Each structure stands twice: as C-alpha cells, then as structure tokens.
Amino acid sequence: MVHATIYVGFTVPQLLRGASRIFPTHSALVVLRHSAFCYCTVNGTIKSKRKMDHLERTANNFRQEVISQAKVCGITNESETVKRLRLSIANKDFTFKAGQWVDFFIPGVSVVGGFSICSSPSLLEREGVLELAVKHTVHPPAYWVHTECTLDSEVALRVGGDFFFDPQPGDSPVKLVLIAGGVGINPLFSILLHIADLHGYQEGKGNGYKVGTVKLYYSAKNTSELLFKKNILGLMNTFPGKITCRFHVTQQSSQICKELQPHVTEGRISEKDLEKHVSKDTLWYICGPPPMIESISKLLSNIGVPRNCVFFEKWW
C-alpha cells in the first residue's frame, strides 16, 4: 500500500523566513494503492475557468511540511526552450515519490513556482540531488530559471502532489501505460526511471519487488521538443520488452534522425494505439495540458478502461 509521511516541525529556511506567511498548511491525505487519489472524471469535462497560480491550483493536494534549502549544482539545455536543473538538497530527510512536484521558492521572487521532479527517488538517495526540467515562459519562477539562475544559486523546495507511483515489496505487479504531452513528460520520466531502478533491483538483488511492463507514449510538436529522448532510448535498450516507448510528433517538418525513426509515429496518439494495452491489471498515467488530458481520457473511456485505473496530472 502507498503511504506518505508528513514531517512534523515546519521549518523555513532563513532566506525565506520573511515570506513564511504565504505557505498554506494541509492535513488531509487520501491514500490509494500505487497512487494517491487523483483519477480523472472520464465521462466528465476537465475545465479551468481561469489561470490560477501554483499554490492556489494545488491547495488541496498533499504537501510535506518541511521546506529544504537547495543549491543549483548543474544546468544543461534539454532543448531550445527547456533547461534541466540539478539541485543539491541540504536536508537529509528530504524525500519524494516518483511523479511528485516541488514548490519552488526563489529569494526575491514573490511568486512560488511549481515544477515536477524529473529524476528518480534513488538518485536523491544515492547522490543527494534531484532534477527539474523547466520550460521557458514569462511566469516569474520559470523566467528566473532561464535568465538569472546560475551554478550555486540558492532556492528552497517543498515536495507535494498526489500523482505518483510507489509500489512496495510484495505488491502484485501491474502494467503501466504512461501518456505524456510536451513538458508533461517530467513526472512520467521520473516514474519511468523509478521503474527502471526497480527492474535493476529485481534482477540484481531479488528484493521482493515485482515489476510489470511499462509503455510510454510521448507526444510533442517535433522531435527537437522530445525531452529525455536519448535517456529513454537507453532505458529501452537496457530493459528490452520491459520498457518500451512510442514517440508521436504532430508538426514535424525536418528529417527524423535515423536513431529515432523506428520509434516515431507522425500524428496524435490514437484509440488504436491504446486499446491493445487494456487489461484488468493495467494502470494509466497521463500528464500534459488539460485539452490533451481530456482527449485521452475520452479515448480511454471509449475502450472500456475503468476510471479508477486512470491517474492524471494537469499542467497549464
């Protein structure tokens, strides 16, 4: 069963102490097997009347109570519009589950960012770091990442989110279908890396984890906007048959490189693509813009997927 620890003893780093009044507190936590409750209303409509800020939008989500200082220890360009940050975490008790996000506090910036973690929990355990991939926008936290953030910049993080995959030793194996749109790949890449780690543990140590197969469908405008594609191809090669991926591009105008060609479909993810994966032991995770989530949710409803097997994370 999934469970989450709420840290007692709320701490605010010195650099943010004056802003502590803006931090909401949350005590409610709903727990489900493999993922906290966040299934989409497949037969309903996902609507957003106006654009809310991150704290408002996630006010009812689980949050840890501890805020940890972090230092930027790596910056790379994942694409022309996305920067990948590596952050060293000061608090040794800081933990997260694959698929969760962080509140991102920046000194001197009043708006709190919200970014999904794109690395695996085991990277944090091994090296004390986590990674975020942030798309360039005019939103103040993302704009800061692209225009002012440097190596050794200090920020603060707090983990939150009800969208995660966290199987326990002894759980029955499940199959996963991960469906990503654009930068919505971030939490699903974290889940994919976590599954790869569990497959590695299973093969090397036989520690009780029973891990099923995972299929990733990842859609973007073109191949240059497919984040982590080399990493994903590497995982497919390392775990053949256990981890597979199909990239979809909707506005490709240039030649697709030879390495990617066997794995790319031009066009949107279709009902035909998904129906082959329907089974009683399959869980479906979706992350992308709301229209994409609504469209995929309707497809899943059409092919008979129970809505309590569908989990989503909306990013605006």
Short mmCIF file of the C-alpha atoms (twelve columns), coordinates in Angstrom:
data_MODEL
# 
_entry.id   MODEL 
# 
loop_
_atom_site.group_PDB 
_atom_site.id 
_atom_site.type_symbol 
_atom_site.label_atom_id 
_atom_site.label_alt_id 
_atom_site.label_comp_id 
_atom_site.label_asym_id 
_atom_site.label_seq_id 
_atom_site.Cartn_x 
_atom_site.Cartn_y 
_atom_site.Cartn_z 
_atom_site.pdbx_PDB_model_num 
ATOM 1   C CA . MET A 1   0.000   0.000   0.000   1 
ATOM 2   C CA . VAL A 2   1.091   3.548   -0.639  1 
ATOM 3   C CA . HIS A 3   1.656   5.723   2.345   1 
ATOM 4   C CA . ALA A 4   3.081   9.189   2.792   1 
ATOM 5   C CA . THR A 5   4.932   10.651  5.730   1 
ATOM 6   C CA . ILE A 6   4.009   14.137  6.879   1 
ATOM 7   C CA . TYR A 7   7.017   15.692  8.541   1 
ATOM 8   C CA . VAL A 8   6.330   17.352  11.841  1 
ATOM 9   C CA . GLY A 9   8.133   20.527  12.800  1 
ATOM 10  C CA . PHE A 10  7.606   23.028  9.997   1 
ATOM 11  C CA . THR A 11  10.901  24.712  9.162   1 
ATOM 12  C CA . VAL A 12  11.505  27.676  6.908   1 
ATOM 13  C CA . PRO A 13  14.981  28.360  5.535   1 
ATOM 14  C CA . GLN A 14  16.493  31.657  6.636   1 
ATOM 15  C CA . LEU A 15  16.385  33.073  3.125   1 
ATOM 16  C CA . LEU A 16  12.578  32.697  3.069   1 
ATOM 17  C CA . ARG A 17  11.705  33.329  6.697   1 
ATOM 18  C CA . GLY A 18  10.056  36.637  5.964   1 
ATOM 19  C CA . ALA A 19  7.742   35.061  3.424   1 
ATOM 20  C CA . SER A 20  6.534   32.214  5.629   1 
ATOM 21  C CA . ARG A 21  3.062   33.706  5.933   1 
ATOM 22  C CA . ILE A 22  2.222   32.666  2.367   1 
ATOM 23  C CA . PHE A 23  2.679   28.932  2.998   1 
ATOM 24  C CA . PRO A 24  -0.643  27.101  3.360   1 
ATOM 25  C CA . THR A 25  -0.966  24.123  5.691   1 
ATOM 26  C CA . HIS A 26  -2.635  20.878  4.709   1 
ATOM 27  C CA . SER A 27  -3.552  17.957  6.902   1 
ATOM 28  C CA . ALA A 28  -5.854  15.871  4.711   1 
ATOM 29  C CA . LEU A 29  -4.301  12.936  2.907   1 
ATOM 30  C CA . VAL A 30  -6.136  10.285  0.916   1 
ATOM 31  C CA . VAL A 31  -4.229  7.095   0.218   1 
ATOM 32  C CA . LEU A 32  -4.787  4.581   -2.555  1 
ATOM 33  C CA . ARG A 33  -2.754  1.624   -3.732  1 
ATOM 34  C CA . HIS A 34  0.088   2.600   -6.096  1 
ATOM 35  C CA . SER A 35  -1.018  6.236   -6.350  1 
ATOM 36  C CA . ALA A 36  -2.887  8.756   -4.277  1 
ATOM 37  C CA . PHE A 37  -6.395  9.645   -5.383  1 
ATOM 38  C CA . CYS A 38  -6.338  11.805  -8.482  1 
ATOM 39  C CA . TYR A 39  -8.307  9.858   -11.081 1 
ATOM 40  C CA . CYS A 40  -9.875  11.850  -13.843 1 
ATOM 41  C CA . THR A 41  -13.585 12.082  -14.496 1 
ATOM 42  C CA . VAL A 42  -13.502 10.196  -17.761 1 
ATOM 43  C CA . ASN A 43  -17.134 10.871  -18.562 1 
ATOM 44  C CA . GLY A 44  -16.962 14.478  -17.457 1 
ATOM 45  C CA . THR A 45  -15.177 17.535  -18.720 1 
ATOM 46  C CA . ILE A 46  -11.941 18.917  -17.327 1 
ATOM 47  C CA . LYS A 47  -12.371 22.672  -17.120 1 
ATOM 48  C CA . SER A 48  -10.302 25.581  -15.956 1 
ATOM 49  C CA . LYS A 49  -12.240 28.850  -15.873 1 
ATOM 50  C CA . ARG A 50  -9.151  30.941  -15.316 1 
ATOM 51  C CA . LYS A 51  -5.462  30.504  -14.866 1 
ATOM 52  C CA . MET A 52  -4.614  30.084  -11.192 1 
ATOM 53  C CA . ASP A 53  -1.184  30.289  -9.627  1 
ATOM 54  C CA . HIS A 54  0.552   27.146  -8.458  1 
ATOM 55  C CA . LEU A 55  -0.291  27.453  -4.755  1 
ATOM 56  C CA . GLU A 56  -3.946  28.128  -5.473  1 
ATOM 57  C CA . ARG A 57  -4.215  25.371  -8.054  1 
ATOM 58  C CA . THR A 58  -2.695  22.782  -5.724  1 
ATOM 59  C CA . ALA A 59  -4.235  23.989  -2.465  1 
ATOM 60  C CA . ASN A 60  -5.983  20.666  -1.846  1 
ATOM 61  C CA . ASN A 61  -3.009  18.488  -2.716  1 
ATOM 62  C CA . PHE A 62  -0.785  16.743  -0.210  1 
ATOM 63  C CA . ARG A 63  2.318   18.675  0.825   1 
ATOM 64  C CA . GLN A 64  5.152   17.801  3.104   1 
ATOM 65  C CA . GLU A 65  5.589   20.302  5.890   1 
ATOM 66  C CA . VAL A 66  9.360   20.629  5.715   1 
ATOM 67  C CA . ILE A 67  10.926  23.123  3.324   1 
ATOM 68  C CA . SER A 68  14.525  22.377  2.430   1 
ATOM 69  C CA . GLN A 69  17.240  24.636  1.121   1 
ATOM 70  C CA . ALA A 70  18.813  23.564  -2.149  1 
ATOM 71  C CA . LYS A 71  21.705  24.731  -4.294  1 
ATOM 72  C CA . VAL A 72  21.913  24.575  -8.072  1 
ATOM 73  C CA . CYS A 73  24.822  22.278  -8.949  1 
ATOM 74  C CA . GLY A 74  24.128  21.686  -12.636 1 
ATOM 75  C CA . ILE A 75  22.431  23.454  -15.560 1 
ATOM 76  C CA . THR A 76  22.036  21.979  -19.038 1 
ATOM 77  C CA . ASN A 77  19.885  22.781  -22.056 1 
ATOM 78  C CA . GLU A 78  17.493  19.869  -22.519 1 
ATOM 79  C CA . SER A 79  16.052  21.602  -25.603 1 
ATOM 80  C CA . GLU A 80  15.950  25.082  -27.092 1 
ATOM 81  C CA . THR A 81  13.224  26.065  -24.619 1 
ATOM 82  C CA . VAL A 82  13.834  23.769  -21.622 1 
ATOM 83  C CA . LYS A 83  16.601  23.967  -19.032 1 
ATOM 84  C CA . ARG A 84  17.431  20.998  -16.824 1 
ATOM 85  C CA . LEU A 85  18.485  21.890  -13.294 1 
ATOM 86  C CA . ARG A 86  20.320  19.634  -10.895 1 
ATOM 87  C CA . LEU A 87  19.850  20.636  -7.272  1 
ATOM 88  C CA . SER A 88  21.800  19.540  -4.229  1 
ATOM 89  C CA . ILE A 89  19.457  19.082  -1.273  1 
ATOM 90  C CA . ALA A 90  20.626  20.239  2.150   1 
ATOM 91  C CA . ASN A 91  18.071  18.330  4.239   1 
ATOM 92  C CA . LYS A 92  18.958  14.637  4.554   1 
ATOM 93  C CA . ASP A 93  15.334  13.837  5.493   1 
ATOM 94  C CA . PHE A 94  14.026  15.265  2.213   1 
ATOM 95  C CA . THR A 95  12.226  12.562  0.197   1 
ATOM 96  C CA . PHE A 96  9.777   12.315  -2.683  1 
ATOM 97  C CA . LYS A 97  7.856   9.727   -4.649  1 
ATOM 98  C CA . ALA A 98  8.248   9.287   -8.398  1 
ATOM 99  C CA . GLY A 99  5.761   11.618  -10.088 1 
ATOM 100 C CA . GLN A 100 5.545   14.314  -7.419  1 
ATOM 101 C CA . TRP A 101 6.390   18.018  -7.797  1 
ATOM 102 C CA . VAL A 102 8.042   20.691  -5.698  1 
ATOM 103 C CA . ASP A 103 7.030   24.145  -4.572  1 
ATOM 104 C CA . PHE A 104 9.973   26.229  -5.816  1 
ATOM 105 C CA . PHE A 105 10.852  29.237  -3.643  1 
ATOM 106 C CA . ILE A 106 13.252  31.832  -5.069  1 
ATOM 107 C CA . PRO A 107 14.792  34.608  -2.961  1 
ATOM 108 C CA . GLY A 108 13.493  37.956  -4.179  1 
ATOM 109 C CA . VAL A 109 10.704  36.423  -6.301  1 
ATOM 110 C CA . SER A 110 7.277   36.643  -4.665  1 
ATOM 111 C CA . VAL A 111 5.625   34.065  -6.927  1 
ATOM 112 C CA . VAL A 112 6.111   30.427  -5.897  1 
ATOM 113 C CA . GLY A 113 6.868   28.064  -8.753  1 
ATOM 114 C CA . GLY A 114 5.628   24.521  -9.170  1 
ATOM 115 C CA . PHE A 115 7.795   22.085  -11.125 1 
ATOM 116 C CA . SER A 116 7.541   18.310  -11.462 1 
ATOM 117 C CA . ILE A 117 10.637  16.355  -10.491 1 
ATOM 118 C CA . CYS A 118 12.101  14.523  -13.494 1 
ATOM 119 C CA . SER A 119 14.681  12.373  -11.696 1 
ATOM 120 C CA . SER A 120 14.269  9.157   -9.733  1 
ATOM 121 C CA . PRO A 121 13.994  8.866   -5.949  1 
ATOM 122 C CA . SER A 122 17.068  6.639   -5.962  1 
ATOM 123 C CA . LEU A 123 19.217  9.447   -7.425  1 
ATOM 124 C CA . LEU A 124 18.339  11.516  -4.367  1 
ATOM 125 C CA . GLU A 125 19.146  8.565   -2.090  1 
ATOM 126 C CA . ARG A 126 22.497  7.899   -3.790  1 
ATOM 127 C CA . GLU A 127 23.767  11.405  -4.510  1 
ATOM 128 C CA . GLY A 128 21.580  13.827  -2.557  1 
ATOM 129 C CA . VAL A 129 20.354  15.562  -5.715  1 
ATOM 130 C CA . LEU A 130 17.200  15.859  -7.780  1 
ATOM 131 C CA . GLU A 131 16.474  17.286  -11.216 1 
ATOM 132 C CA . LEU A 132 13.867  19.608  -12.712 1 
ATOM 133 C CA . ALA A 133 13.258  20.432  -16.378 1 
ATOM 134 C CA . VAL A 134 11.784  23.908  -16.741 1 
ATOM 135 C CA . LYS A 135 10.283  25.340  -19.925 1 
ATOM 136 C CA . HIS A 136 10.900  28.991  -20.718 1 
ATOM 137 C CA . THR A 137 7.824   31.161  -20.073 1 
ATOM 138 C CA . VAL A 138 7.175   34.651  -18.738 1 
ATOM 139 C CA . HIS A 139 5.931   33.145  -15.463 1 
ATOM 140 C CA . PRO A 140 8.360   34.631  -12.886 1 
ATOM 141 C CA . PRO A 141 9.842   31.375  -11.485 1 
ATOM 142 C CA . ALA A 142 10.394  29.851  -14.948 1 
ATOM 143 C CA . TYR A 143 11.703  33.170  -16.273 1 
ATOM 144 C CA . TRP A 144 14.179  33.328  -13.366 1 
ATOM 145 C CA . VAL A 145 15.426  29.820  -14.156 1 
ATOM 146 C CA . HIS A 146 16.148  30.841  -17.761 1 
ATOM 147 C CA . THR A 147 17.532  34.327  -17.196 1 
ATOM 148 C CA . GLU A 148 19.063  34.599  -13.719 1 
ATOM 149 C CA . CYS A 149 19.725  31.136  -12.317 1 
ATOM 150 C CA . THR A 150 23.399  30.176  -12.162 1 
ATOM 151 C CA . LEU A 151 25.507  27.470  -10.582 1 
ATOM 152 C CA . ASP A 152 25.378  27.823  -6.772  1 
ATOM 153 C CA . SER A 153 22.105  29.783  -6.851  1 
ATOM 154 C CA . GLU A 154 20.170  29.002  -3.681  1 
ATOM 155 C CA . VAL A 155 16.468  28.188  -3.607  1 
ATOM 156 C CA . ALA A 156 14.134  26.242  -1.353  1 
ATOM 157 C CA . LEU A 157 11.905  23.278  -2.128  1 
ATOM 158 C CA . ARG A 158 8.883   21.573  -0.645  1 
ATOM 159 C CA . VAL A 159 7.524   18.295  -2.025  1 
ATOM 160 C CA . GLY A 160 3.854   17.896  -2.856  1 
ATOM 161 C CA . GLY A 161 1.432   16.107  -5.103  1 
ATOM 162 C CA . ASP A 162 -0.971  13.187  -5.184  1 
ATOM 163 C CA . PHE A 163 0.231   11.873  -8.537  1 
ATOM 164 C CA . PHE A 164 2.880   9.213   -8.028  1 
ATOM 165 C CA . PHE A 165 3.770   5.558   -8.429  1 
ATOM 166 C CA . ASP A 166 5.239   3.911   -5.363  1 
ATOM 167 C CA . PRO A 167 4.877   0.113   -5.333  1 
ATOM 168 C CA . GLN A 168 6.004   -1.791  -2.270  1 
ATOM 169 C CA . PRO A 169 7.777   -5.163  -1.962  1 
ATOM 170 C CA . GLY A 170 5.177   -7.892  -2.059  1 
ATOM 171 C CA . ASP A 171 2.644   -5.940  -4.127  1 
ATOM 172 C CA . SER A 172 1.246   -7.748  -7.137  1 
ATOM 173 C CA . PRO A 173 2.854   -6.498  -10.348 1 
ATOM 174 C CA . VAL A 174 0.907   -4.088  -12.524 1 
ATOM 175 C CA . LYS A 175 1.417   -2.920  -16.072 1 
ATOM 176 C CA . LEU A 176 1.756   0.795   -16.656 1 
ATOM 177 C CA . VAL A 177 0.875   2.929   -19.649 1 
ATOM 178 C CA . LEU A 178 2.356   6.416   -19.372 1 
ATOM 179 C CA . ILE A 179 0.983   9.102   -21.713 1 
ATOM 180 C CA . ALA A 180 2.823   12.419  -21.922 1 
ATOM 181 C CA . GLY A 181 2.242   15.618  -23.835 1 
ATOM 182 C CA . GLY A 182 5.063   18.159  -24.204 1 
ATOM 183 C CA . VAL A 183 6.764   19.116  -20.952 1 
ATOM 184 C CA . GLY A 184 4.229   16.848  -19.214 1 
ATOM 185 C CA . ILE A 185 6.873   14.161  -19.657 1 
ATOM 186 C CA . ASN A 186 8.599   15.325  -16.451 1 
ATOM 187 C CA . PRO A 187 6.716   13.342  -13.771 1 
ATOM 188 C CA . LEU A 188 6.308   10.374  -16.106 1 
ATOM 189 C CA . PHE A 189 10.037  10.301  -16.793 1 
ATOM 190 C CA . SER A 190 10.574  10.188  -13.030 1 
ATOM 191 C CA . ILE A 191 8.189   7.216   -12.852 1 
ATOM 192 C CA . LEU A 192 9.944   5.565   -15.801 1 
ATOM 193 C CA . LEU A 193 13.345  5.957   -14.132 1 
ATOM 194 C CA . HIS A 194 11.934  4.588   -10.875 1 
ATOM 195 C CA . ILE A 195 10.582  1.521   -12.671 1 
ATOM 196 C CA . ALA A 196 13.970  1.026   -14.332 1 
ATOM 197 C CA . ASP A 197 15.603  1.179   -10.903 1 
ATOM 198 C CA . LEU A 198 13.137  -1.401  -9.573  1 
ATOM 199 C CA . HIS A 199 13.826  -3.692  -12.535 1 
ATOM 200 C CA . GLY A 200 17.526  -3.342  -11.764 1 
ATOM 201 C CA . TYR A 201 16.992  -4.135  -8.090  1 
ATOM 202 C CA . GLN A 202 14.836  -7.116  -9.027  1 
ATOM 203 C CA . GLU A 203 17.469  -8.522  -11.352 1 
ATOM 204 C CA . GLY A 204 20.405  -7.820  -9.069  1 
ATOM 205 C CA . LYS A 205 19.097  -8.450  -5.576  1 
ATOM 206 C CA . GLY A 206 15.720  -10.148 -5.758  1 
ATOM 207 C CA . ASN A 207 14.426  -7.877  -3.006  1 
ATOM 208 C CA . GLY A 208 10.721  -8.620  -3.288  1 
ATOM 209 C CA . TYR A 209 9.686   -6.058  -5.916  1 
ATOM 210 C CA . LYS A 210 7.523   -7.485  -8.675  1 
ATOM 211 C CA . VAL A 211 7.554   -5.008  -11.531 1 
ATOM 212 C CA . GLY A 212 5.374   -5.247  -14.624 1 
ATOM 213 C CA . THR A 213 5.990   -3.796  -18.058 1 
ATOM 214 C CA . VAL A 214 5.693   -0.122  -18.906 1 
ATOM 215 C CA . LYS A 215 4.749   1.510   -22.201 1 
ATOM 216 C CA . LEU A 216 5.370   5.215   -22.723 1 
ATOM 217 C CA . TYR A 217 3.502   7.232   -25.333 1 
ATOM 218 C CA . TYR A 218 5.076   10.656  -25.675 1 
ATOM 219 C CA . SER A 219 3.692   13.356  -27.970 1 
ATOM 220 C CA . ALA A 220 5.293   16.674  -28.948 1 
ATOM 221 C CA . LYS A 221 5.246   19.051  -31.909 1 
ATOM 222 C CA . ASN A 222 8.500   17.701  -33.303 1 
ATOM 223 C CA . THR A 223 11.450  15.553  -32.317 1 
ATOM 224 C CA . SER A 224 13.506  18.532  -31.124 1 
ATOM 225 C CA . GLU A 225 10.896  19.062  -28.404 1 
ATOM 226 C CA . LEU A 226 11.002  15.459  -27.199 1 
ATOM 227 C CA . LEU A 227 12.783  15.766  -23.867 1 
ATOM 228 C CA . PHE A 228 14.990  12.973  -22.479 1 
ATOM 229 C CA . LYS A 229 14.750  11.030  -25.749 1 
ATOM 230 C CA . LYS A 230 18.306  9.691   -25.567 1 
ATOM 231 C CA . ASN A 231 17.759  8.598   -21.967 1 
ATOM 232 C CA . ILE A 232 14.503  6.907   -22.928 1 
ATOM 233 C CA . LEU A 233 16.144  5.044   -25.819 1 
ATOM 234 C CA . GLY A 234 18.855  3.941   -23.395 1 
ATOM 235 C CA . LEU A 235 16.273  2.536   -20.977 1 
ATOM 236 C CA . MET A 236 14.603  0.631   -23.817 1 
ATOM 237 C CA . ASN A 237 17.931  -0.915  -24.775 1 
ATOM 238 C CA . THR A 238 18.771  -1.794  -21.169 1 
ATOM 239 C CA . PHE A 239 15.375  -3.359  -20.428 1 
ATOM 240 C CA . PRO A 240 14.127  -4.770  -23.753 1 
ATOM 241 C CA . GLY A 241 10.497  -5.824  -23.613 1 
ATOM 242 C CA . LYS A 242 10.088  -4.399  -20.121 1 
ATOM 243 C CA . ILE A 243 10.295  -0.705  -21.047 1 
ATOM 244 C CA . THR A 244 9.032   0.412   -24.460 1 
ATOM 245 C CA . CYS A 245 8.194   3.785   -25.948 1 
ATOM 246 C CA . ARG A 246 6.406   5.294   -28.912 1 
ATOM 247 C CA . PHE A 247 7.126   8.918   -29.763 1 
ATOM 248 C CA . HIS A 248 4.426   10.891  -31.583 1 
ATOM 249 C CA . VAL A 249 5.095   14.142  -33.434 1 
ATOM 250 C CA . THR A 250 2.322   16.369  -34.763 1 
ATOM 251 C CA . GLN A 251 4.169   19.143  -36.642 1 
ATOM 252 C CA . GLN A 252 7.402   17.565  -37.859 1 
ATOM 253 C CA . SER A 253 8.951   19.494  -40.770 1 
ATOM 254 C CA . SER A 254 12.525  18.187  -40.783 1 
ATOM 255 C CA . GLN A 255 14.026  14.762  -41.366 1 
ATOM 256 C CA . ILE A 256 13.790  12.444  -38.347 1 
ATOM 257 C CA . CYS A 257 17.195  11.146  -37.298 1 
ATOM 258 C CA . LYS A 258 17.998  7.518   -38.023 1 
ATOM 259 C CA . GLU A 259 18.212  6.568   -34.332 1 
ATOM 260 C CA . LEU A 260 14.684  7.790   -33.616 1 
ATOM 261 C CA . GLN A 261 12.962  6.728   -36.840 1 
ATOM 262 C CA . PRO A 262 11.917  3.217   -35.701 1 
ATOM 263 C CA . HIS A 263 10.224  4.676   -32.634 1 
ATOM 264 C CA . VAL A 264 8.406   7.694   -34.106 1 
ATOM 265 C CA . THR A 265 4.850   7.993   -35.426 1 
ATOM 266 C CA . GLU A 266 3.717   11.164  -37.170 1 
ATOM 267 C CA . GLY A 267 0.281   12.037  -35.802 1 
ATOM 268 C CA . ARG A 268 -1.536  12.075  -32.500 1 
ATOM 269 C CA . ILE A 269 -1.887  9.201   -30.033 1 
ATOM 270 C CA . SER A 270 -4.969  7.276   -31.126 1 
ATOM 271 C CA . GLU A 271 -7.553  4.927   -29.719 1 
ATOM 272 C CA . LYS A 272 -5.994  2.151   -31.807 1 
ATOM 273 C CA . ASP A 273 -2.645  2.740   -30.104 1 
ATOM 274 C CA . LEU A 274 -4.125  2.445   -26.633 1 
ATOM 275 C CA . GLU A 275 -6.706  -0.322  -26.954 1 
ATOM 276 C CA . LYS A 276 -4.045  -3.033  -27.212 1 
ATOM 277 C CA . HIS A 277 -2.979  -2.303  -23.626 1 
ATOM 278 C CA . VAL A 278 -6.371  -2.662  -21.945 1 
ATOM 279 C CA . SER A 279 -6.327  -5.268  -19.174 1 
ATOM 280 C CA . LYS A 280 -7.520  -5.631  -15.608 1 
ATOM 281 C CA . ASP A 281 -4.004  -5.150  -14.221 1 
ATOM 282 C CA . THR A 282 -3.053  -2.009  -16.186 1 
ATOM 283 C CA . LEU A 283 -2.792  1.474   -14.675 1 
ATOM 284 C CA . TRP A 284 -2.805  4.577   -16.866 1 
ATOM 285 C CA . TYR A 285 -0.888  7.756   -16.004 1 
ATOM 286 C CA . ILE A 286 -1.393  10.926  -18.071 1 
ATOM 287 C CA . CYS A 287 0.365   14.287  -17.853 1 
ATOM 288 C CA . GLY A 288 0.049   17.224  -20.216 1 
ATOM 289 C CA . PRO A 289 -2.095  20.259  -20.957 1 
ATOM 290 C CA . PRO A 290 -5.785  19.958  -19.989 1 
ATOM 291 C CA . PRO A 291 -7.137  19.590  -23.572 1 
ATOM 292 C CA . MET A 292 -4.781  16.673  -24.169 1 
ATOM 293 C CA . ILE A 293 -5.802  15.025  -20.897 1 
ATOM 294 C CA . GLU A 294 -9.480  15.430  -21.732 1 
ATOM 295 C CA . SER A 295 -8.981  13.931  -25.182 1 
ATOM 296 C CA . ILE A 296 -7.018  10.920  -23.906 1 
ATOM 297 C CA . SER A 297 -9.486  10.406  -21.069 1 
ATOM 298 C CA . LYS A 298 -12.338 10.157  -23.557 1 
ATOM 299 C CA . LEU A 299 -10.354 7.667   -25.630 1 
ATOM 300 C CA . LEU A 300 -9.777  5.512   -22.552 1 
ATOM 301 C CA . SER A 301 -13.466 5.662   -21.655 1 
ATOM 302 C CA . ASN A 302 -14.362 4.589   -25.191 1 
ATOM 303 C CA . ILE A 303 -12.186 1.477   -24.943 1 
ATOM 304 C CA . GLY A 304 -13.557 0.473   -21.541 1 
ATOM 305 C CA . VAL A 305 -10.791 1.500   -19.152 1 
ATOM 306 C CA . PRO A 306 -12.206 1.826   -15.597 1 
ATOM 307 C CA . ARG A 307 -11.790 5.398   -14.448 1 
ATOM 308 C CA . ASN A 308 -10.288 4.315   -11.113 1 
ATOM 309 C CA . CYS A 309 -7.337  2.977   -13.124 1 
ATOM 310 C CA . VAL A 310 -6.639  6.369   -14.730 1 
ATOM 311 C CA . PHE A 311 -4.496  8.981   -12.996 1 
ATOM 312 C CA . PHE A 312 -3.528  12.376  -14.281 1 
ATOM 313 C CA . GLU A 313 -1.522  15.484  -13.546 1 
ATOM 314 C CA . LYS A 314 -2.610  18.715  -15.239 1 
ATOM 315 C CA . TRP A 315 -0.057  21.375  -16.101 1 
ATOM 316 C CA . TRP A 316 -1.007  24.705  -17.603 1 
# 
